[in-house]
């Protein structure tokens, strides 16, 4: 798997879900000022990269 760096949004998402793993995507989206779909895509990407291992 190719090495990919995490950007500021990825890090903010990871911080928020590490604080509360049950936080709704829409709440994360509001905190990050992006759409719910963007959060869903980012979390899927982080899961595929192996950064997020479970829920």
mmCIF entry with sequence, helices, sheets and N, C-alpha, C, O atoms, coordinates in Angstrom:
data_MODEL
# 
_entry.id   MODEL 
# 
_entity.id                         1 
_entity.type                       polymer 
_entity.pdbx_number_of_molecules   1 
# 
_entity_poly.entity_id                      1 
_entity_poly.type                           'polypeptide(L)' 
_entity_poly.nstd_linkage                   no 
_entity_poly.nstd_monomer                   no 
_entity_poly.pdbx_seq_one_letter_code       
;(UNK)(UNK)(UNK)(UNK)(UNK)(UNK)(UNK)(UNK)(UNK)(UNK)(UNK)(UNK)(UNK)(UNK)(UNK)(UNK)
(UNK)(UNK)(UNK)(UNK)(UNK)(UNK)(UNK)(UNK)(UNK)(UNK)(UNK)(UNK)(UNK)(UNK)(UNK)(UNK)
(UNK)(UNK)(UNK)(UNK)(UNK)(UNK)(UNK)(UNK)(UNK)(UNK)(UNK)(UNK)(UNK)(UNK)(UNK)(UNK)
(UNK)(UNK)(UNK)(UNK)(UNK)(UNK)(UNK)
;
_entity_poly.pdbx_seq_one_letter_code_can   XXXXXXXXXXXXXXXXXXXXXXXXXXXXXXXXXXXXXXXXXXXXXXXXXXXXXXX 
_entity_poly.pdbx_strand_id                 A 
# 
loop_
_entity_poly_seq.entity_id 
_entity_poly_seq.num 
_entity_poly_seq.mon_id 
_entity_poly_seq.hetero 
1 1  UNK n 
1 2  UNK n 
1 3  UNK n 
1 4  UNK n 
1 5  UNK n 
1 6  UNK n 
1 7  UNK n 
1 8  UNK n 
1 9  UNK n 
1 10 UNK n 
1 11 UNK n 
1 12 UNK n 
1 13 UNK n 
1 14 UNK n 
1 15 UNK n 
1 16 UNK n 
1 17 UNK n 
1 18 UNK n 
1 19 UNK n 
1 20 UNK n 
1 21 UNK n 
1 22 UNK n 
1 23 UNK n 
1 24 UNK n 
1 25 UNK n 
1 26 UNK n 
1 27 UNK n 
1 28 UNK n 
1 29 UNK n 
1 30 UNK n 
1 31 UNK n 
1 32 UNK n 
1 33 UNK n 
1 34 UNK n 
1 35 UNK n 
1 36 UNK n 
1 37 UNK n 
1 38 UNK n 
1 39 UNK n 
1 40 UNK n 
1 41 UNK n 
1 42 UNK n 
1 43 UNK n 
1 44 UNK n 
1 45 UNK n 
1 46 UNK n 
1 47 UNK n 
1 48 UNK n 
1 49 UNK n 
1 50 UNK n 
1 51 UNK n 
1 52 UNK n 
1 53 UNK n 
1 54 UNK n 
1 55 UNK n 
# 
_struct_asym.id          A 
_struct_asym.entity_id   1 
# 
loop_
_struct_conf.conf_type_id 
_struct_conf.id 
_struct_conf.pdbx_PDB_helix_id 
_struct_conf.beg_label_comp_id 
_struct_conf.beg_label_asym_id 
_struct_conf.beg_label_seq_id 
_struct_conf.pdbx_beg_PDB_ins_code 
_struct_conf.end_label_comp_id 
_struct_conf.end_label_asym_id 
_struct_conf.end_label_seq_id 
_struct_conf.pdbx_end_PDB_ins_code 
_struct_conf.beg_auth_comp_id 
_struct_conf.beg_auth_asym_id 
_struct_conf.beg_auth_seq_id 
_struct_conf.end_auth_comp_id 
_struct_conf.end_auth_asym_id 
_struct_conf.end_auth_seq_id 
_struct_conf.pdbx_PDB_helix_class 
_struct_conf.details 
_struct_conf.pdbx_PDB_helix_length 
HELX_P HELX_P1 AA1 UNK A 8  ? UNK A 19 ? UNK A 8  UNK A 19 1 ? 12 
HELX_P HELX_P2 AA2 UNK A 25 ? UNK A 32 ? UNK A 25 UNK A 32 1 ? 8  
HELX_P HELX_P3 AA3 UNK A 36 ? UNK A 48 ? UNK A 36 UNK A 48 1 ? 13 
# 
_struct_conf_type.id          HELX_P 
_struct_conf_type.criteria    ? 
_struct_conf_type.reference   ? 
# 
loop_
_atom_site.group_PDB 
_atom_site.id 
_atom_site.type_symbol 
_atom_site.label_atom_id 
_atom_site.label_alt_id 
_atom_site.label_comp_id 
_atom_site.label_asym_id 
_atom_site.label_entity_id 
_atom_site.label_seq_id 
_atom_site.pdbx_PDB_ins_code 
_atom_site.Cartn_x 
_atom_site.Cartn_y 
_atom_site.Cartn_z 
_atom_site.occupancy 
_atom_site.B_iso_or_equiv 
_atom_site.pdbx_formal_charge 
_atom_site.auth_seq_id 
_atom_site.auth_comp_id 
_atom_site.auth_asym_id 
_atom_site.auth_atom_id 
_atom_site.pdbx_PDB_model_num 
ATOM 1   N N  . UNK A 1 1  ? 0.846   -1.177 0.000  1.00 0.00 ? 1  UNK A N  1 
ATOM 2   C CA . UNK A 1 1  ? 0.000   0.000  0.000  1.00 0.00 ? 1  UNK A CA 1 
ATOM 3   C C  . UNK A 1 1  ? 0.890   1.239  0.000  1.00 0.00 ? 1  UNK A C  1 
ATOM 4   O O  . UNK A 1 1  ? 1.856   1.310  0.760  1.00 0.00 ? 1  UNK A O  1 
ATOM 5   N N  . UNK A 1 2  ? 0.579   2.188  -0.824 1.00 0.00 ? 2  UNK A N  1 
ATOM 6   C CA . UNK A 1 2  ? 1.369   3.408  -0.926 1.00 0.00 ? 2  UNK A CA 1 
ATOM 7   C C  . UNK A 1 2  ? 1.197   4.258  0.329  1.00 0.00 ? 2  UNK A C  1 
ATOM 8   O O  . UNK A 1 2  ? 0.120   4.309  0.923  1.00 0.00 ? 2  UNK A O  1 
ATOM 9   N N  . UNK A 1 3  ? 2.275   4.916  0.713  1.00 0.00 ? 3  UNK A N  1 
ATOM 10  C CA . UNK A 1 3  ? 2.216   5.804  1.871  1.00 0.00 ? 3  UNK A CA 1 
ATOM 11  C C  . UNK A 1 3  ? 1.468   7.076  1.486  1.00 0.00 ? 3  UNK A C  1 
ATOM 12  O O  . UNK A 1 3  ? 1.769   7.700  0.468  1.00 0.00 ? 3  UNK A O  1 
ATOM 13  N N  . UNK A 1 4  ? 0.513   7.446  2.289  1.00 0.00 ? 4  UNK A N  1 
ATOM 14  C CA . UNK A 1 4  ? -0.257  8.661  2.040  1.00 0.00 ? 4  UNK A CA 1 
ATOM 15  C C  . UNK A 1 4  ? -0.239  9.488  3.312  1.00 0.00 ? 4  UNK A C  1 
ATOM 16  O O  . UNK A 1 4  ? -0.447  8.971  4.409  1.00 0.00 ? 4  UNK A O  1 
ATOM 17  N N  . UNK A 1 5  ? 0.010   10.775 3.150  1.00 0.00 ? 5  UNK A N  1 
ATOM 18  C CA . UNK A 1 5  ? 0.003   11.648 4.319  1.00 0.00 ? 5  UNK A CA 1 
ATOM 19  C C  . UNK A 1 5  ? -1.420  12.106 4.606  1.00 0.00 ? 5  UNK A C  1 
ATOM 20  O O  . UNK A 1 5  ? -2.253  12.202 3.704  1.00 0.00 ? 5  UNK A O  1 
ATOM 21  N N  . UNK A 1 6  ? -1.677  12.381 5.854  1.00 0.00 ? 6  UNK A N  1 
ATOM 22  C CA . UNK A 1 6  ? -2.988  12.842 6.274  1.00 0.00 ? 6  UNK A CA 1 
ATOM 23  C C  . UNK A 1 6  ? -2.998  14.372 6.252  1.00 0.00 ? 6  UNK A C  1 
ATOM 24  O O  . UNK A 1 6  ? -2.056  15.013 6.718  1.00 0.00 ? 6  UNK A O  1 
ATOM 25  N N  . UNK A 1 7  ? -4.059  14.943 5.712  1.00 0.00 ? 7  UNK A N  1 
ATOM 26  C CA . UNK A 1 7  ? -4.160  16.394 5.706  1.00 0.00 ? 7  UNK A CA 1 
ATOM 27  C C  . UNK A 1 7  ? -4.862  16.872 6.976  1.00 0.00 ? 7  UNK A C  1 
ATOM 28  O O  . UNK A 1 7  ? -5.239  16.076 7.837  1.00 0.00 ? 7  UNK A O  1 
ATOM 29  N N  . UNK A 1 8  ? -5.025  18.173 7.069  1.00 0.00 ? 8  UNK A N  1 
ATOM 30  C CA . UNK A 1 8  ? -5.610  18.783 8.272  1.00 0.00 ? 8  UNK A CA 1 
ATOM 31  C C  . UNK A 1 8  ? -7.016  18.243 8.547  1.00 0.00 ? 8  UNK A C  1 
ATOM 32  O O  . UNK A 1 8  ? -7.367  17.974 9.696  1.00 0.00 ? 8  UNK A O  1 
ATOM 33  N N  . UNK A 1 9  ? -7.821  18.085 7.485  1.00 0.00 ? 9  UNK A N  1 
ATOM 34  C CA . UNK A 1 9  ? -9.184  17.582 7.662  1.00 0.00 ? 9  UNK A CA 1 
ATOM 35  C C  . UNK A 1 9  ? -9.172  16.147 8.186  1.00 0.00 ? 9  UNK A C  1 
ATOM 36  O O  . UNK A 1 9  ? -9.932  15.814 9.095  1.00 0.00 ? 9  UNK A O  1 
ATOM 37  N N  . UNK A 1 10 ? -8.317  15.298 7.621  1.00 0.00 ? 10 UNK A N  1 
ATOM 38  C CA . UNK A 1 10 ? -8.201  13.920 8.110  1.00 0.00 ? 10 UNK A CA 1 
ATOM 39  C C  . UNK A 1 10 ? -7.847  13.900 9.597  1.00 0.00 ? 10 UNK A C  1 
ATOM 40  O O  . UNK A 1 10 ? -8.426  13.133 10.366 1.00 0.00 ? 10 UNK A O  1 
ATOM 41  N N  . UNK A 1 11 ? -6.907  14.734 9.993  1.00 0.00 ? 11 UNK A N  1 
ATOM 42  C CA . UNK A 1 11 ? -6.476  14.775 11.393 1.00 0.00 ? 11 UNK A CA 1 
ATOM 43  C C  . UNK A 1 11 ? -7.579  15.264 12.305 1.00 0.00 ? 11 UNK A C  1 
ATOM 44  O O  . UNK A 1 11 ? -7.734  14.763 13.419 1.00 0.00 ? 11 UNK A O  1 
ATOM 45  N N  . UNK A 1 12 ? -8.361  16.252 11.838 1.00 0.00 ? 12 UNK A N  1 
ATOM 46  C CA . UNK A 1 12 ? -9.467  16.751 12.651 1.00 0.00 ? 12 UNK A CA 1 
ATOM 47  C C  . UNK A 1 12 ? -10.540 15.678 12.801 1.00 0.00 ? 12 UNK A C  1 
ATOM 48  O O  . UNK A 1 12 ? -11.091 15.495 13.887 1.00 0.00 ? 12 UNK A O  1 
ATOM 49  N N  . UNK A 1 13 ? -10.835 14.974 11.720 1.00 0.00 ? 13 UNK A N  1 
ATOM 50  C CA . UNK A 1 13 ? -11.811 13.880 11.780 1.00 0.00 ? 13 UNK A CA 1 
ATOM 51  C C  . UNK A 1 13 ? -11.350 12.820 12.776 1.00 0.00 ? 13 UNK A C  1 
ATOM 52  O O  . UNK A 1 13 ? -12.126 12.372 13.620 1.00 0.00 ? 13 UNK A O  1 
ATOM 53  N N  . UNK A 1 14 ? -10.092 12.427 12.672 1.00 0.00 ? 14 UNK A N  1 
ATOM 54  C CA . UNK A 1 14 ? -9.561  11.410 13.581 1.00 0.00 ? 14 UNK A CA 1 
ATOM 55  C C  . UNK A 1 14 ? -9.617  11.870 15.031 1.00 0.00 ? 14 UNK A C  1 
ATOM 56  O O  . UNK A 1 14 ? -9.930  11.083 15.925 1.00 0.00 ? 14 UNK A O  1 
ATOM 57  N N  . UNK A 1 15 ? -9.317  13.138 15.264 1.00 0.00 ? 15 UNK A N  1 
ATOM 58  C CA . UNK A 1 15 ? -9.393  13.673 16.630 1.00 0.00 ? 15 UNK A CA 1 
ATOM 59  C C  . UNK A 1 15 ? -10.820 13.582 17.164 1.00 0.00 ? 15 UNK A C  1 
ATOM 60  O O  . UNK A 1 15 ? -11.043 13.132 18.288 1.00 0.00 ? 15 UNK A O  1 
ATOM 61  N N  . UNK A 1 16 ? -11.784 14.012 16.349 1.00 0.00 ? 16 UNK A N  1 
ATOM 62  C CA . UNK A 1 16 ? -13.180 14.003 16.791 1.00 0.00 ? 16 UNK A CA 1 
ATOM 63  C C  . UNK A 1 16 ? -13.689 12.595 17.059 1.00 0.00 ? 16 UNK A C  1 
ATOM 64  O O  . UNK A 1 16 ? -14.360 12.360 18.063 1.00 0.00 ? 16 UNK A O  1 
ATOM 65  N N  . UNK A 1 17 ? -13.377 11.655 16.171 1.00 0.00 ? 17 UNK A N  1 
ATOM 66  C CA . UNK A 1 17 ? -13.893 10.301 16.393 1.00 0.00 ? 17 UNK A CA 1 
ATOM 67  C C  . UNK A 1 17 ? -13.106 9.550  17.469 1.00 0.00 ? 17 UNK A C  1 
ATOM 68  O O  . UNK A 1 17 ? -13.609 8.586  18.044 1.00 0.00 ? 17 UNK A O  1 
ATOM 69  N N  . UNK A 1 18 ? -11.883 9.983  17.741 1.00 0.00 ? 18 UNK A N  1 
ATOM 70  C CA . UNK A 1 18 ? -11.144 9.351  18.846 1.00 0.00 ? 18 UNK A CA 1 
ATOM 71  C C  . UNK A 1 18 ? -11.689 9.822  20.194 1.00 0.00 ? 18 UNK A C  1 
ATOM 72  O O  . UNK A 1 18 ? -11.618 9.097  21.186 1.00 0.00 ? 18 UNK A O  1 
ATOM 73  N N  . UNK A 1 19 ? -12.231 11.033 20.223 1.00 0.00 ? 19 UNK A N  1 
ATOM 74  C CA . UNK A 1 19 ? -12.858 11.552 21.440 1.00 0.00 ? 19 UNK A CA 1 
ATOM 75  C C  . UNK A 1 19 ? -14.185 10.834 21.711 1.00 0.00 ? 19 UNK A C  1 
ATOM 76  O O  . UNK A 1 19 ? -14.517 10.542 22.860 1.00 0.00 ? 19 UNK A O  1 
ATOM 77  N N  . UNK A 1 20 ? -14.940 10.554 20.643 1.00 0.00 ? 20 UNK A N  1 
ATOM 78  C CA . UNK A 1 20 ? -16.242 9.902  20.761 1.00 0.00 ? 20 UNK A CA 1 
ATOM 79  C C  . UNK A 1 20 ? -16.481 9.076  19.499 1.00 0.00 ? 20 UNK A C  1 
ATOM 80  O O  . UNK A 1 20 ? -16.875 9.614  18.464 1.00 0.00 ? 20 UNK A O  1 
ATOM 81  N N  . UNK A 1 21 ? -16.245 7.795  19.586 1.00 0.00 ? 21 UNK A N  1 
ATOM 82  C CA . UNK A 1 21 ? -16.356 6.921  18.416 1.00 0.00 ? 21 UNK A CA 1 
ATOM 83  C C  . UNK A 1 21 ? -17.788 6.811  17.902 1.00 0.00 ? 21 UNK A C  1 
ATOM 84  O O  . UNK A 1 21 ? -18.005 6.357  16.779 1.00 0.00 ? 21 UNK A O  1 
ATOM 85  N N  . UNK A 1 22 ? -18.762 7.218  18.702 1.00 0.00 ? 22 UNK A N  1 
ATOM 86  C CA . UNK A 1 22 ? -20.160 7.116  18.291 1.00 0.00 ? 22 UNK A CA 1 
ATOM 87  C C  . UNK A 1 22 ? -20.705 8.447  17.768 1.00 0.00 ? 22 UNK A C  1 
ATOM 88  O O  . UNK A 1 22 ? -21.911 8.581  17.561 1.00 0.00 ? 22 UNK A O  1 
ATOM 89  N N  . UNK A 1 23 ? -19.835 9.423  17.554 1.00 0.00 ? 23 UNK A N  1 
ATOM 90  C CA . UNK A 1 23 ? -20.274 10.728 17.063 1.00 0.00 ? 23 UNK A CA 1 
ATOM 91  C C  . UNK A 1 23 ? -20.870 10.584 15.660 1.00 0.00 ? 23 UNK A C  1 
ATOM 92  O O  . UNK A 1 23 ? -20.275 9.935  14.799 1.00 0.00 ? 23 UNK A O  1 
ATOM 93  N N  . UNK A 1 24 ? -22.031 11.179 15.427 1.00 0.00 ? 24 UNK A N  1 
ATOM 94  C CA . UNK A 1 24 ? -22.637 11.082 14.089 1.00 0.00 ? 24 UNK A CA 1 
ATOM 95  C C  . UNK A 1 24 ? -21.810 11.806 13.026 1.00 0.00 ? 24 UNK A C  1 
ATOM 96  O O  . UNK A 1 24 ? -21.179 12.825 13.303 1.00 0.00 ? 24 UNK A O  1 
ATOM 97  N N  . UNK A 1 25 ? -21.824 11.265 11.809 1.00 0.00 ? 25 UNK A N  1 
ATOM 98  C CA . UNK A 1 25 ? -21.083 11.878 10.701 1.00 0.00 ? 25 UNK A CA 1 
ATOM 99  C C  . UNK A 1 25 ? -21.487 13.340 10.512 1.00 0.00 ? 25 UNK A C  1 
ATOM 100 O O  . UNK A 1 25 ? -20.638 14.188 10.238 1.00 0.00 ? 25 UNK A O  1 
ATOM 101 N N  . UNK A 1 26 ? -22.781 13.637 10.658 1.00 0.00 ? 26 UNK A N  1 
ATOM 102 C CA . UNK A 1 26 ? -23.229 15.015 10.446 1.00 0.00 ? 26 UNK A CA 1 
ATOM 103 C C  . UNK A 1 26 ? -22.667 15.969 11.499 1.00 0.00 ? 26 UNK A C  1 
ATOM 104 O O  . UNK A 1 26 ? -22.410 17.136 11.204 1.00 0.00 ? 26 UNK A O  1 
ATOM 105 N N  . UNK A 1 27 ? -22.477 15.485 12.709 1.00 0.00 ? 27 UNK A N  1 
ATOM 106 C CA . UNK A 1 27 ? -21.869 16.319 13.747 1.00 0.00 ? 27 UNK A CA 1 
ATOM 107 C C  . UNK A 1 27 ? -20.391 16.568 13.433 1.00 0.00 ? 27 UNK A C  1 
ATOM 108 O O  . UNK A 1 27 ? -19.889 17.673 13.635 1.00 0.00 ? 27 UNK A O  1 
ATOM 109 N N  . UNK A 1 28 ? -19.711 15.558 12.948 1.00 0.00 ? 28 UNK A N  1 
ATOM 110 C CA . UNK A 1 28 ? -18.320 15.720 12.513 1.00 0.00 ? 28 UNK A CA 1 
ATOM 111 C C  . UNK A 1 28 ? -18.264 16.714 11.356 1.00 0.00 ? 28 UNK A C  1 
ATOM 112 O O  . UNK A 1 28 ? -17.394 17.584 11.314 1.00 0.00 ? 28 UNK A O  1 
ATOM 113 N N  . UNK A 1 29 ? -19.201 16.573 10.418 1.00 0.00 ? 29 UNK A N  1 
ATOM 114 C CA . UNK A 1 29 ? -19.251 17.463 9.252  1.00 0.00 ? 29 UNK A CA 1 
ATOM 115 C C  . UNK A 1 29 ? -19.424 18.915 9.685  1.00 0.00 ? 29 UNK A C  1 
ATOM 116 O O  . UNK A 1 29 ? -18.745 19.805 9.172  1.00 0.00 ? 29 UNK A O  1 
ATOM 117 N N  . UNK A 1 30 ? -20.332 19.153 10.627 1.00 0.00 ? 30 UNK A N  1 
ATOM 118 C CA . UNK A 1 30 ? -20.547 20.524 11.106 1.00 0.00 ? 30 UNK A CA 1 
ATOM 119 C C  . UNK A 1 30 ? -19.287 21.079 11.770 1.00 0.00 ? 30 UNK A C  1 
ATOM 120 O O  . UNK A 1 30 ? -18.932 22.239 11.559 1.00 0.00 ? 30 UNK A O  1 
ATOM 121 N N  . UNK A 1 31 ? -18.622 20.263 12.560 1.00 0.00 ? 31 UNK A N  1 
ATOM 122 C CA . UNK A 1 31 ? -17.407 20.711 13.253 1.00 0.00 ? 31 UNK A CA 1 
ATOM 123 C C  . UNK A 1 31 ? -16.279 21.009 12.268 1.00 0.00 ? 31 UNK A C  1 
ATOM 124 O O  . UNK A 1 31 ? -15.410 21.836 12.541 1.00 0.00 ? 31 UNK A O  1 
ATOM 125 N N  . UNK A 1 32 ? -16.298 20.326 11.118 1.00 0.00 ? 32 UNK A N  1 
ATOM 126 C CA . UNK A 1 32 ? -15.243 20.486 10.111 1.00 0.00 ? 32 UNK A CA 1 
ATOM 127 C C  . UNK A 1 32 ? -15.645 21.431 8.979  1.00 0.00 ? 32 UNK A C  1 
ATOM 128 O O  . UNK A 1 32 ? -14.841 21.709 8.089  1.00 0.00 ? 32 UNK A O  1 
ATOM 129 N N  . UNK A 1 33 ? -16.878 21.923 9.007  1.00 0.00 ? 33 UNK A N  1 
ATOM 130 C CA . UNK A 1 33 ? -17.397 22.813 7.959  1.00 0.00 ? 33 UNK A CA 1 
ATOM 131 C C  . UNK A 1 33 ? -17.342 22.185 6.569  1.00 0.00 ? 33 UNK A C  1 
ATOM 132 O O  . UNK A 1 33 ? -16.956 22.834 5.596  1.00 0.00 ? 33 UNK A O  1 
ATOM 133 N N  . UNK A 1 34 ? -17.730 20.924 6.491  1.00 0.00 ? 34 UNK A N  1 
ATOM 134 C CA . UNK A 1 34 ? -17.835 20.218 5.208  1.00 0.00 ? 34 UNK A CA 1 
ATOM 135 C C  . UNK A 1 34 ? -19.145 19.436 5.200  1.00 0.00 ? 34 UNK A C  1 
ATOM 136 O O  . UNK A 1 34 ? -19.853 19.401 6.207  1.00 0.00 ? 34 UNK A O  1 
ATOM 137 N N  . UNK A 1 35 ? -19.465 18.818 4.089  1.00 0.00 ? 35 UNK A N  1 
ATOM 138 C CA . UNK A 1 35 ? -20.710 18.058 3.975  1.00 0.00 ? 35 UNK A CA 1 
ATOM 139 C C  . UNK A 1 35 ? -20.590 16.696 4.666  1.00 0.00 ? 35 UNK A C  1 
ATOM 140 O O  . UNK A 1 35 ? -19.492 16.195 4.908  1.00 0.00 ? 35 UNK A O  1 
ATOM 141 N N  . UNK A 1 36 ? -21.740 16.122 4.971  1.00 0.00 ? 36 UNK A N  1 
ATOM 142 C CA . UNK A 1 36 ? -21.770 14.779 5.535  1.00 0.00 ? 36 UNK A CA 1 
ATOM 143 C C  . UNK A 1 36 ? -21.185 13.760 4.578  1.00 0.00 ? 36 UNK A C  1 
ATOM 144 O O  . UNK A 1 36 ? -20.526 12.808 4.996  1.00 0.00 ? 36 UNK A O  1 
ATOM 145 N N  . UNK A 1 37 ? -21.433 13.966 3.274  1.00 0.00 ? 37 UNK A N  1 
ATOM 146 C CA . UNK A 1 37 ? -20.887 13.054 2.265  1.00 0.00 ? 37 UNK A CA 1 
ATOM 147 C C  . UNK A 1 37 ? -19.358 13.102 2.262  1.00 0.00 ? 37 UNK A C  1 
ATOM 148 O O  . UNK A 1 37 ? -18.704 12.073 2.091  1.00 0.00 ? 37 UNK A O  1 
ATOM 149 N N  . UNK A 1 38 ? -18.795 14.284 2.448  1.00 0.00 ? 38 UNK A N  1 
ATOM 150 C CA . UNK A 1 38 ? -17.329 14.415 2.492  1.00 0.00 ? 38 UNK A CA 1 
ATOM 151 C C  . UNK A 1 38 ? -16.752 13.647 3.675  1.00 0.00 ? 38 UNK A C  1 
ATOM 152 O O  . UNK A 1 38 ? -15.708 13.006 3.556  1.00 0.00 ? 38 UNK A O  1 
ATOM 153 N N  . UNK A 1 39 ? -17.432 13.712 4.810  1.00 0.00 ? 39 UNK A N  1 
ATOM 154 C CA . UNK A 1 39 ? -16.964 12.972 5.986  1.00 0.00 ? 39 UNK A CA 1 
ATOM 155 C C  . UNK A 1 39 ? -17.058 11.474 5.727  1.00 0.00 ? 39 UNK A C  1 
ATOM 156 O O  . UNK A 1 39 ? -16.138 10.720 6.046  1.00 0.00 ? 39 UNK A O  1 
ATOM 157 N N  . UNK A 1 40 ? -18.157 11.057 5.157  1.00 0.00 ? 40 UNK A N  1 
ATOM 158 C CA . UNK A 1 40 ? -18.328 9.634  4.840  1.00 0.00 ? 40 UNK A CA 1 
ATOM 159 C C  . UNK A 1 40 ? -17.196 9.150  3.927  1.00 0.00 ? 40 UNK A C  1 
ATOM 160 O O  . UNK A 1 40 ? -16.614 8.091  4.160  1.00 0.00 ? 40 UNK A O  1 
ATOM 161 N N  . UNK A 1 41 ? -16.890 9.926  2.896  1.00 0.00 ? 41 UNK A N  1 
ATOM 162 C CA . UNK A 1 41 ? -15.821 9.554  1.964  1.00 0.00 ? 41 UNK A CA 1 
ATOM 163 C C  . UNK A 1 41 ? -14.468 9.528  2.656  1.00 0.00 ? 41 UNK A C  1 
ATOM 164 O O  . UNK A 1 41 ? -13.670 8.618  2.430  1.00 0.00 ? 41 UNK A O  1 
ATOM 165 N N  . UNK A 1 42 ? -14.207 10.519 3.496  1.00 0.00 ? 42 UNK A N  1 
ATOM 166 C CA . UNK A 1 42 ? -12.914 10.562 4.197  1.00 0.00 ? 42 UNK A CA 1 
ATOM 167 C C  . UNK A 1 42 ? -12.765 9.384  5.151  1.00 0.00 ? 42 UNK A C  1 
ATOM 168 O O  . UNK A 1 42 ? -11.696 8.777  5.223  1.00 0.00 ? 42 UNK A O  1 
ATOM 169 N N  . UNK A 1 43 ? -13.820 9.058  5.878  1.00 0.00 ? 43 UNK A N  1 
ATOM 170 C CA . UNK A 1 43 ? -13.736 7.934  6.813  1.00 0.00 ? 43 UNK A CA 1 
ATOM 171 C C  . UNK A 1 43 ? -13.551 6.629  6.048  1.00 0.00 ? 43 UNK A C  1 
ATOM 172 O O  . UNK A 1 43 ? -12.811 5.750  6.490  1.00 0.00 ? 43 UNK A O  1 
ATOM 173 N N  . UNK A 1 44 ? -14.213 6.501  4.911  1.00 0.00 ? 44 UNK A N  1 
ATOM 174 C CA . UNK A 1 44 ? -14.020 5.316  4.068  1.00 0.00 ? 44 UNK A CA 1 
ATOM 175 C C  . UNK A 1 44 ? -12.570 5.230  3.591  1.00 0.00 ? 44 UNK A C  1 
ATOM 176 O O  . UNK A 1 44 ? -11.972 4.154  3.604  1.00 0.00 ? 44 UNK A O  1 
ATOM 177 N N  . UNK A 1 45 ? -12.008 6.363  3.172  1.00 0.00 ? 45 UNK A N  1 
ATOM 178 C CA . UNK A 1 45 ? -10.612 6.404  2.730  1.00 0.00 ? 45 UNK A CA 1 
ATOM 179 C C  . UNK A 1 45 ? -9.676  6.014  3.869  1.00 0.00 ? 45 UNK A C  1 
ATOM 180 O O  . UNK A 1 45 ? -8.750  5.230  3.668  1.00 0.00 ? 45 UNK A O  1 
ATOM 181 N N  . UNK A 1 46 ? -9.912  6.558  5.069  1.00 0.00 ? 46 UNK A N  1 
ATOM 182 C CA . UNK A 1 46 ? -9.061  6.250  6.213  1.00 0.00 ? 46 UNK A CA 1 
ATOM 183 C C  . UNK A 1 46 ? -9.168  4.776  6.600  1.00 0.00 ? 46 UNK A C  1 
ATOM 184 O O  . UNK A 1 46 ? -8.187  4.172  7.035  1.00 0.00 ? 46 UNK A O  1 
ATOM 185 N N  . UNK A 1 47 ? -10.337 4.210  6.443  1.00 0.00 ? 47 UNK A N  1 
ATOM 186 C CA . UNK A 1 47 ? -10.530 2.788  6.718  1.00 0.00 ? 47 UNK A CA 1 
ATOM 187 C C  . UNK A 1 47 ? -9.777  1.945  5.679  1.00 0.00 ? 47 UNK A C  1 
ATOM 188 O O  . UNK A 1 47 ? -9.091  0.985  6.030  1.00 0.00 ? 47 UNK A O  1 
ATOM 189 N N  . UNK A 1 48 ? -9.911  2.308  4.419  1.00 0.00 ? 48 UNK A N  1 
ATOM 190 C CA . UNK A 1 48 ? -9.221  1.572  3.350  1.00 0.00 ? 48 UNK A CA 1 
ATOM 191 C C  . UNK A 1 48 ? -7.706  1.651  3.487  1.00 0.00 ? 48 UNK A C  1 
ATOM 192 O O  . UNK A 1 48 ? -7.002  0.704  3.138  1.00 0.00 ? 48 UNK A O  1 
ATOM 193 N N  . UNK A 1 49 ? -7.200  2.771  3.992  1.00 0.00 ? 49 UNK A N  1 
ATOM 194 C CA . UNK A 1 49 ? -5.760  2.932  4.193  1.00 0.00 ? 49 UNK A CA 1 
ATOM 195 C C  . UNK A 1 49 ? -5.259  2.199  5.440  1.00 0.00 ? 49 UNK A C  1 
ATOM 196 O O  . UNK A 1 49 ? -4.053  2.063  5.641  1.00 0.00 ? 49 UNK A O  1 
ATOM 197 N N  . UNK A 1 50 ? -6.190  1.730  6.273  1.00 0.00 ? 50 UNK A N  1 
ATOM 198 C CA . UNK A 1 50 ? -5.810  1.037  7.484  1.00 0.00 ? 50 UNK A CA 1 
ATOM 199 C C  . UNK A 1 50 ? -5.581  1.950  8.664  1.00 0.00 ? 50 UNK A C  1 
ATOM 200 O O  . UNK A 1 50 ? -5.120  1.504  9.715  1.00 0.00 ? 50 UNK A O  1 
ATOM 201 N N  . UNK A 1 51 ? -5.899  3.232  8.507  1.00 0.00 ? 51 UNK A N  1 
ATOM 202 C CA . UNK A 1 51 ? -5.743  4.177  9.610  1.00 0.00 ? 51 UNK A CA 1 
ATOM 203 C C  . UNK A 1 51 ? -6.812  3.917  10.669 1.00 0.00 ? 51 UNK A C  1 
ATOM 204 O O  . UNK A 1 51 ? -6.537  3.972  11.867 1.00 0.00 ? 51 UNK A O  1 
ATOM 205 N N  . UNK A 1 52 ? -8.032  3.633  10.216 1.00 0.00 ? 52 UNK A N  1 
ATOM 206 C CA . UNK A 1 52 ? -9.135  3.254  11.102 1.00 0.00 ? 52 UNK A CA 1 
ATOM 207 C C  . UNK A 1 52 ? -9.330  1.758  10.941 1.00 0.00 ? 52 UNK A C  1 
ATOM 208 O O  . UNK A 1 52 ? -9.533  1.260  9.833  1.00 0.00 ? 52 UNK A O  1 
ATOM 209 N N  . UNK A 1 53 ? -9.266  1.051  12.055 1.00 0.00 ? 53 UNK A N  1 
ATOM 210 C CA . UNK A 1 53 ? -9.324  -0.417 12.005 1.00 0.00 ? 53 UNK A CA 1 
ATOM 211 C C  . UNK A 1 53 ? -10.695 -0.973 12.368 1.00 0.00 ? 53 UNK A C  1 
ATOM 212 O O  . UNK A 1 53 ? -10.988 -2.122 12.039 1.00 0.00 ? 53 UNK A O  1 
ATOM 213 N N  . UNK A 1 54 ? -11.528 -0.210 13.024 1.00 0.00 ? 54 UNK A N  1 
ATOM 214 C CA . UNK A 1 54 ? -12.831 -0.722 13.420 1.00 0.00 ? 54 UNK A CA 1 
ATOM 215 C C  . UNK A 1 54 ? -13.691 0.402  13.939 1.00 0.00 ? 54 UNK A C  1 
ATOM 216 O O  . UNK A 1 54 ? -13.263 1.555  13.997 1.00 0.00 ? 54 UNK A O  1 
ATOM 217 N N  . UNK A 1 55 ? -14.893 0.063  14.312 1.00 0.00 ? 55 UNK A N  1 
ATOM 218 C CA . UNK A 1 55 ? -15.777 1.098  14.820 1.00 0.00 ? 55 UNK A CA 1 
ATOM 219 C C  . UNK A 1 55 ? -16.358 0.680  16.162 1.00 0.00 ? 55 UNK A C  1 
ATOM 220 O O  . UNK A 1 55 ? -17.135 1.426  16.758 1.00 0.00 ? 55 UNK A O  1 
# 
